Every structure is written in C-alpha cells, then in structure tokens.
C-alpha cells in the first residue's frame, strides 16, 4: 500500500528546501532530514487541502541496490510501517520528512531497519 498522495513530497524545490533547512538525525541504516513545512512551495501542485500537514519522502539510492525492485521493496516496507503506526488524528505537526537509506543495507535486515526507523522517529520527536 502506497502513501496517500496527501502525505507525499514532490518537486525539486521541496527537496532543495529540506536539504537547506533541515535538522538531521543519523542512524546506521538511514538518515532523517526534518524541516518545518513551507506550503508556499507546494502551491504549484494544486493540493490546497493538505498543504500544511505532515509529509514524507523516502529516497533509496542506486548505491543500495542497482535493481529498482529491491529499492521499491525498501520503500514499501517503510511506508507500510509508517501507515500502520500513524494515525491521521495525530497529523498536526507541520513537518516534512526526508528518509535517505544509506548504502550497504541488505533486505535481510528488515527487523533492524524497522527498529532504527522507529527509533529515529521517536528521537526526532515527530510522534510520541
């Protein structure tokens, strides 16, 4: 199950903004970049109803795997975990989150990957 469109980040200006204005949290398998939302950037995408909500992007480099199938598996695992443990009622923090998976992650470490994902979410203070 993919993230609802209201939760996804898109556009190069959005990612440039996150890279310049984010707080970074580092783990063994991934890096979180969290920035306050800037709805003015997303105005061109005509998604007016959810401009100031929590949004996320998961980026998996080709250094992790050359195969798109494997990279998409990583994205789906993290998205599914987020959707199962995230309720829309708590969607009040207007932050944007960029998750970058580091190279050297193997899909066999799914439990460790999810454990670190959860640890970084709580460490960042996005969810209590």
PyMOL commands that place a pseudoatom at each C-alpha (Angstrom):
pseudoatom trace, name=CA, resn=UNK, resi=1, chain=A, elem=C, hetatm=0, pos=[0.000, 0.000, 0.000]
pseudoatom trace, name=CA, resn=UNK, resi=2, chain=A, elem=C, hetatm=0, pos=[1.497, 3.329, -1.045]
pseudoatom trace, name=CA, resn=UNK, resi=3, chain=A, elem=C, hetatm=0, pos=[1.363, 6.523, 0.942]
pseudoatom trace, name=CA, resn=UNK, resi=4, chain=A, elem=C, hetatm=0, pos=[-1.707, 8.662, 0.352]
pseudoatom trace, name=CA, resn=UNK, resi=5, chain=A, elem=C, hetatm=0, pos=[-0.981, 11.475, -2.089]
pseudoatom trace, name=CA, resn=UNK, resi=6, chain=A, elem=C, hetatm=0, pos=[-1.637, 13.986, 0.670]
pseudoatom trace, name=CA, resn=UNK, resi=7, chain=A, elem=C, hetatm=0, pos=[1.397, 12.669, 2.562]
pseudoatom trace, name=CA, resn=UNK, resi=8, chain=A, elem=C, hetatm=0, pos=[3.964, 12.522, -0.244]
pseudoatom trace, name=CA, resn=UNK, resi=9, chain=A, elem=C, hetatm=0, pos=[6.516, 15.185, -1.020]
pseudoatom trace, name=CA, resn=UNK, resi=10, chain=A, elem=C, hetatm=0, pos=[7.321, 16.096, -4.582]
pseudoatom trace, name=CA, resn=UNK, resi=11, chain=A, elem=C, hetatm=0, pos=[9.197, 18.684, -6.585]
pseudoatom trace, name=CA, resn=UNK, resi=12, chain=A, elem=C, hetatm=0, pos=[12.842, 19.695, -6.693]
pseudoatom trace, name=CA, resn=UNK, resi=13, chain=A, elem=C, hetatm=0, pos=[12.161, 22.971, -4.844]
pseudoatom trace, name=CA, resn=UNK, resi=14, chain=A, elem=C, hetatm=0, pos=[10.736, 20.971, -1.938]
pseudoatom trace, name=CA, resn=UNK, resi=15, chain=A, elem=C, hetatm=0, pos=[13.843, 18.803, -1.679]
pseudoatom trace, name=CA, resn=UNK, resi=16, chain=A, elem=C, hetatm=0, pos=[16.169, 21.803, -2.014]
pseudoatom trace, name=CA, resn=UNK, resi=17, chain=A, elem=C, hetatm=0, pos=[14.281, 23.457, 0.848]
pseudoatom trace, name=CA, resn=UNK, resi=18, chain=A, elem=C, hetatm=0, pos=[14.605, 20.338, 3.021]
pseudoatom trace, name=CA, resn=UNK, resi=19, chain=A, elem=C, hetatm=0, pos=[18.335, 19.961, 2.335]
pseudoatom trace, name=CA, resn=UNK, resi=20, chain=A, elem=C, hetatm=0, pos=[18.992, 23.598, 3.298]
pseudoatom trace, name=CA, resn=UNK, resi=21, chain=A, elem=C, hetatm=0, pos=[16.619, 23.968, 6.278]
pseudoatom trace, name=CA, resn=UNK, resi=22, chain=A, elem=C, hetatm=0, pos=[16.530, 20.587, 7.967]
pseudoatom trace, name=CA, resn=UNK, resi=23, chain=A, elem=C, hetatm=0, pos=[17.573, 19.067, 11.249]
pseudoatom trace, name=CA, resn=UNK, resi=24, chain=A, elem=C, hetatm=0, pos=[19.394, 15.793, 10.626]
pseudoatom trace, name=CA, resn=UNK, resi=25, chain=A, elem=C, hetatm=0, pos=[19.219, 12.544, 12.574]
pseudoatom trace, name=CA, resn=UNK, resi=26, chain=A, elem=C, hetatm=0, pos=[21.693, 9.818, 11.664]
pseudoatom trace, name=CA, resn=UNK, resi=27, chain=A, elem=C, hetatm=0, pos=[21.380, 6.094, 12.127]
pseudoatom trace, name=CA, resn=UNK, resi=28, chain=A, elem=C, hetatm=0, pos=[23.322, 3.082, 10.937]
pseudoatom trace, name=CA, resn=UNK, resi=29, chain=A, elem=C, hetatm=0, pos=[20.947, 2.366, 8.034]
pseudoatom trace, name=CA, resn=UNK, resi=30, chain=A, elem=C, hetatm=0, pos=[19.314, 5.724, 7.302]
pseudoatom trace, name=CA, resn=UNK, resi=31, chain=A, elem=C, hetatm=0, pos=[19.331, 9.469, 7.735]
pseudoatom trace, name=CA, resn=UNK, resi=32, chain=A, elem=C, hetatm=0, pos=[16.321, 11.622, 8.596]
pseudoatom trace, name=CA, resn=UNK, resi=33, chain=A, elem=C, hetatm=0, pos=[16.086, 15.222, 7.443]
pseudoatom trace, name=CA, resn=UNK, resi=34, chain=A, elem=C, hetatm=0, pos=[13.228, 17.100, 9.073]
pseudoatom trace, name=CA, resn=UNK, resi=35, chain=A, elem=C, hetatm=0, pos=[12.163, 20.625, 8.180]
pseudoatom trace, name=CA, resn=UNK, resi=36, chain=A, elem=C, hetatm=0, pos=[9.183, 22.775, 9.052]
pseudoatom trace, name=CA, resn=UNK, resi=37, chain=A, elem=C, hetatm=0, pos=[6.683, 22.682, 6.228]
pseudoatom trace, name=CA, resn=UNK, resi=38, chain=A, elem=C, hetatm=0, pos=[6.644, 25.519, 3.729]
pseudoatom trace, name=CA, resn=UNK, resi=39, chain=A, elem=C, hetatm=0, pos=[3.255, 25.354, 1.980]
pseudoatom trace, name=CA, resn=UNK, resi=40, chain=A, elem=C, hetatm=0, pos=[4.195, 28.099, -0.488]
pseudoatom trace, name=CA, resn=UNK, resi=41, chain=A, elem=C, hetatm=0, pos=[6.491, 25.653, -2.282]
pseudoatom trace, name=CA, resn=UNK, resi=42, chain=A, elem=C, hetatm=0, pos=[3.666, 23.166, -2.855]
pseudoatom trace, name=CA, resn=UNK, resi=43, chain=A, elem=C, hetatm=0, pos=[1.130, 25.717, -4.144]
pseudoatom trace, name=CA, resn=UNK, resi=44, chain=A, elem=C, hetatm=0, pos=[2.028, 24.842, -7.728]
pseudoatom trace, name=CA, resn=UNK, resi=45, chain=A, elem=C, hetatm=0, pos=[0.975, 21.204, -7.151]
pseudoatom trace, name=CA, resn=UNK, resi=46, chain=A, elem=C, hetatm=0, pos=[-2.635, 22.318, -6.510]
pseudoatom trace, name=CA, resn=UNK, resi=47, chain=A, elem=C, hetatm=0, pos=[-3.087, 20.158, -3.402]
pseudoatom trace, name=CA, resn=UNK, resi=48, chain=A, elem=C, hetatm=0, pos=[-4.554, 23.026, -1.380]
pseudoatom trace, name=CA, resn=UNK, resi=49, chain=A, elem=C, hetatm=0, pos=[-6.368, 20.953, 1.261]
pseudoatom trace, name=CA, resn=UNK, resi=50, chain=A, elem=C, hetatm=0, pos=[-3.297, 19.336, 2.804]
pseudoatom trace, name=CA, resn=UNK, resi=51, chain=A, elem=C, hetatm=0, pos=[-0.543, 21.904, 2.304]
pseudoatom trace, name=CA, resn=UNK, resi=52, chain=A, elem=C, hetatm=0, pos=[0.300, 22.279, 5.989]
pseudoatom trace, name=CA, resn=UNK, resi=53, chain=A, elem=C, hetatm=0, pos=[0.195, 18.594, 7.005]
pseudoatom trace, name=CA, resn=UNK, resi=54, chain=A, elem=C, hetatm=0, pos=[2.977, 16.146, 7.764]
pseudoatom trace, name=CA, resn=UNK, resi=55, chain=A, elem=C, hetatm=0, pos=[4.582, 14.908, 4.541]
pseudoatom trace, name=CA, resn=UNK, resi=56, chain=A, elem=C, hetatm=0, pos=[7.253, 12.306, 3.843]
pseudoatom trace, name=CA, resn=UNK, resi=57, chain=A, elem=C, hetatm=0, pos=[9.603, 11.191, 1.079]
pseudoatom trace, name=CA, resn=UNK, resi=58, chain=A, elem=C, hetatm=0, pos=[11.682, 8.008, 1.152]
pseudoatom trace, name=CA, resn=UNK, resi=59, chain=A, elem=C, hetatm=0, pos=[14.767, 8.017, -1.039]
pseudoatom trace, name=CA, resn=UNK, resi=60, chain=A, elem=C, hetatm=0, pos=[16.754, 4.882, -1.784]
pseudoatom trace, name=CA, resn=UNK, resi=61, chain=A, elem=C, hetatm=0, pos=[19.945, 5.383, -3.745]
pseudoatom trace, name=CA, resn=UNK, resi=62, chain=A, elem=C, hetatm=0, pos=[21.183, 3.125, -6.510]
pseudoatom trace, name=CA, resn=UNK, resi=63, chain=A, elem=C, hetatm=0, pos=[24.164, 2.508, -4.230]
pseudoatom trace, name=CA, resn=UNK, resi=64, chain=A, elem=C, hetatm=0, pos=[21.825, 0.437, -2.039]
pseudoatom trace, name=CA, resn=UNK, resi=65, chain=A, elem=C, hetatm=0, pos=[20.819, -1.731, -4.993]
pseudoatom trace, name=CA, resn=UNK, resi=66, chain=A, elem=C, hetatm=0, pos=[21.011, -1.357, -8.743]
pseudoatom trace, name=CA, resn=UNK, resi=67, chain=A, elem=C, hetatm=0, pos=[17.642, -3.101, -9.054]
pseudoatom trace, name=CA, resn=UNK, resi=68, chain=A, elem=C, hetatm=0, pos=[14.574, -0.876, -8.813]
pseudoatom trace, name=CA, resn=UNK, resi=69, chain=A, elem=C, hetatm=0, pos=[12.582, -3.852, -7.496]
pseudoatom trace, name=CA, resn=UNK, resi=70, chain=A, elem=C, hetatm=0, pos=[14.802, -4.062, -4.416]
pseudoatom trace, name=CA, resn=UNK, resi=71, chain=A, elem=C, hetatm=0, pos=[14.756, -0.283, -3.849]
pseudoatom trace, name=CA, resn=UNK, resi=72, chain=A, elem=C, hetatm=0, pos=[10.965, -0.262, -4.109]
pseudoatom trace, name=CA, resn=UNK, resi=73, chain=A, elem=C, hetatm=0, pos=[10.758, -3.090, -1.532]
pseudoatom trace, name=CA, resn=UNK, resi=74, chain=A, elem=C, hetatm=0, pos=[12.644, -0.934, 0.942]
pseudoatom trace, name=CA, resn=UNK, resi=75, chain=A, elem=C, hetatm=0, pos=[10.281, 1.965, 0.290]
pseudoatom trace, name=CA, resn=UNK, resi=76, chain=A, elem=C, hetatm=0, pos=[7.201, -0.232, 0.685]
pseudoatom trace, name=CA, resn=UNK, resi=77, chain=A, elem=C, hetatm=0, pos=[8.423, -1.726, 3.964]
pseudoatom trace, name=CA, resn=UNK, resi=78, chain=A, elem=C, hetatm=0, pos=[8.976, 1.724, 5.477]
pseudoatom trace, name=CA, resn=UNK, resi=79, chain=A, elem=C, hetatm=0, pos=[5.729, 3.121, 4.060]
pseudoatom trace, name=CA, resn=UNK, resi=80, chain=A, elem=C, hetatm=0, pos=[3.688, 0.195, 5.371]
pseudoatom trace, name=CA, resn=UNK, resi=81, chain=A, elem=C, hetatm=0, pos=[5.234, 0.543, 8.811]
pseudoatom trace, name=CA, resn=UNK, resi=82, chain=A, elem=C, hetatm=0, pos=[4.509, 4.269, 8.839]
pseudoatom trace, name=CA, resn=UNK, resi=83, chain=A, elem=C, hetatm=0, pos=[0.895, 3.829, 7.736]
pseudoatom trace, name=CA, resn=UNK, resi=84, chain=A, elem=C, hetatm=0, pos=[0.218, 1.087, 10.286]
pseudoatom trace, name=CA, resn=UNK, resi=85, chain=A, elem=C, hetatm=0, pos=[1.656, 3.104, 13.168]
pseudoatom trace, name=CA, resn=UNK, resi=86, chain=A, elem=C, hetatm=0, pos=[0.494, 6.566, 12.150]
pseudoatom trace, name=CA, resn=UNK, resi=87, chain=A, elem=C, hetatm=0, pos=[-2.995, 7.919, 12.670]
pseudoatom trace, name=CA, resn=UNK, resi=88, chain=A, elem=C, hetatm=0, pos=[-4.436, 10.888, 10.819]
pseudoatom trace, name=CA, resn=UNK, resi=89, chain=A, elem=C, hetatm=0, pos=[-5.737, 12.383, 14.099]
pseudoatom trace, name=CA, resn=UNK, resi=90, chain=A, elem=C, hetatm=0, pos=[-2.148, 12.982, 15.193]
pseudoatom trace, name=CA, resn=UNK, resi=91, chain=A, elem=C, hetatm=0, pos=[-1.295, 14.566, 11.857]
pseudoatom trace, name=CA, resn=UNK, resi=92, chain=A, elem=C, hetatm=0, pos=[-0.982, 18.019, 13.376]
pseudoatom trace, name=CA, resn=UNK, resi=93, chain=A, elem=C, hetatm=0, pos=[2.751, 18.655, 13.217]
pseudoatom trace, name=CA, resn=UNK, resi=94, chain=A, elem=C, hetatm=0, pos=[3.507, 20.539, 10.010]
pseudoatom trace, name=CA, resn=UNK, resi=95, chain=A, elem=C, hetatm=0, pos=[6.844, 18.929, 9.229]
pseudoatom trace, name=CA, resn=UNK, resi=96, chain=A, elem=C, hetatm=0, pos=[8.392, 17.441, 6.134]
pseudoatom trace, name=CA, resn=UNK, resi=97, chain=A, elem=C, hetatm=0, pos=[10.497, 14.311, 6.491]
pseudoatom trace, name=CA, resn=UNK, resi=98, chain=A, elem=C, hetatm=0, pos=[13.054, 13.013, 4.019]
pseudoatom trace, name=CA, resn=UNK, resi=99, chain=A, elem=C, hetatm=0, pos=[14.338, 9.496, 4.739]
pseudoatom trace, name=CA, resn=UNK, resi=100, chain=A, elem=C, hetatm=0, pos=[17.571, 8.563, 2.942]
pseudoatom trace, name=CA, resn=UNK, resi=101, chain=A, elem=C, hetatm=0, pos=[18.654, 4.933, 3.119]
pseudoatom trace, name=CA, resn=UNK, resi=102, chain=A, elem=C, hetatm=0, pos=[22.419, 4.509, 3.307]
pseudoatom trace, name=CA, resn=UNK, resi=103, chain=A, elem=C, hetatm=0, pos=[24.300, 2.131, 1.069]
pseudoatom trace, name=CA, resn=UNK, resi=104, chain=A, elem=C, hetatm=0, pos=[25.202, -1.250, 2.471]
pseudoatom trace, name=CA, resn=UNK, resi=105, chain=A, elem=C, hetatm=0, pos=[21.706, -2.048, 3.771]
pseudoatom trace, name=CA, resn=UNK, resi=106, chain=A, elem=C, hetatm=0, pos=[20.566, -5.561, 2.979]
pseudoatom trace, name=CA, resn=UNK, resi=107, chain=A, elem=C, hetatm=0, pos=[16.925, -6.518, 2.791]
pseudoatom trace, name=CA, resn=UNK, resi=108, chain=A, elem=C, hetatm=0, pos=[17.606, -9.424, 5.168]
pseudoatom trace, name=CA, resn=UNK, resi=109, chain=A, elem=C, hetatm=0, pos=[17.884, -6.878, 7.995]
pseudoatom trace, name=CA, resn=UNK, resi=110, chain=A, elem=C, hetatm=0, pos=[14.205, -5.883, 7.783]
pseudoatom trace, name=CA, resn=UNK, resi=111, chain=A, elem=C, hetatm=0, pos=[13.730, -6.062, 11.556]
pseudoatom trace, name=CA, resn=UNK, resi=112, chain=A, elem=C, hetatm=0, pos=[16.804, -3.923, 12.242]
pseudoatom trace, name=CA, resn=UNK, resi=113, chain=A, elem=C, hetatm=0, pos=[15.741, -1.477, 9.541]
pseudoatom trace, name=CA, resn=UNK, resi=114, chain=A, elem=C, hetatm=0, pos=[12.274, -1.020, 11.065]
pseudoatom trace, name=CA, resn=UNK, resi=115, chain=A, elem=C, hetatm=0, pos=[13.731, -0.824, 14.560]
pseudoatom trace, name=CA, resn=UNK, resi=116, chain=A, elem=C, hetatm=0, pos=[16.025, 2.008, 13.531]
pseudoatom trace, name=CA, resn=UNK, resi=117, chain=A, elem=C, hetatm=0, pos=[13.204, 3.734, 11.626]
pseudoatom trace, name=CA, resn=UNK, resi=118, chain=A, elem=C, hetatm=0, pos=[11.064, 3.701, 14.764]
pseudoatom trace, name=CA, resn=UNK, resi=119, chain=A, elem=C, hetatm=0, pos=[13.986, 4.834, 16.935]
pseudoatom trace, name=CA, resn=UNK, resi=120, chain=A, elem=C, hetatm=0, pos=[14.707, 7.819, 14.672]
pseudoatom trace, name=CA, resn=UNK, resi=121, chain=A, elem=C, hetatm=0, pos=[11.024, 8.790, 14.546]
pseudoatom trace, name=CA, resn=UNK, resi=122, chain=A, elem=C, hetatm=0, pos=[10.838, 8.891, 18.337]
pseudoatom trace, name=CA, resn=UNK, resi=123, chain=A, elem=C, hetatm=0, pos=[14.266, 10.537, 18.652]
pseudoatom trace, name=CA, resn=UNK, resi=124, chain=A, elem=C, hetatm=0, pos=[13.186, 13.295, 16.286]
pseudoatom trace, name=CA, resn=UNK, resi=125, chain=A, elem=C, hetatm=0, pos=[10.009, 13.940, 18.259]
pseudoatom trace, name=CA, resn=UNK, resi=126, chain=A, elem=C, hetatm=0, pos=[7.670, 13.597, 15.267]
pseudoatom trace, name=CA, resn=UNK, resi=127, chain=A, elem=C, hetatm=0, pos=[5.473, 11.077, 17.043]
pseudoatom trace, name=CA, resn=UNK, resi=128, chain=A, elem=C, hetatm=0, pos=[5.158, 10.422, 20.746]
for i in range(1, 128): cmd.bond("trace and resi %d" % i, "trace and resi %d" % (i + 1))
show_as sticks, trace
zoom trace
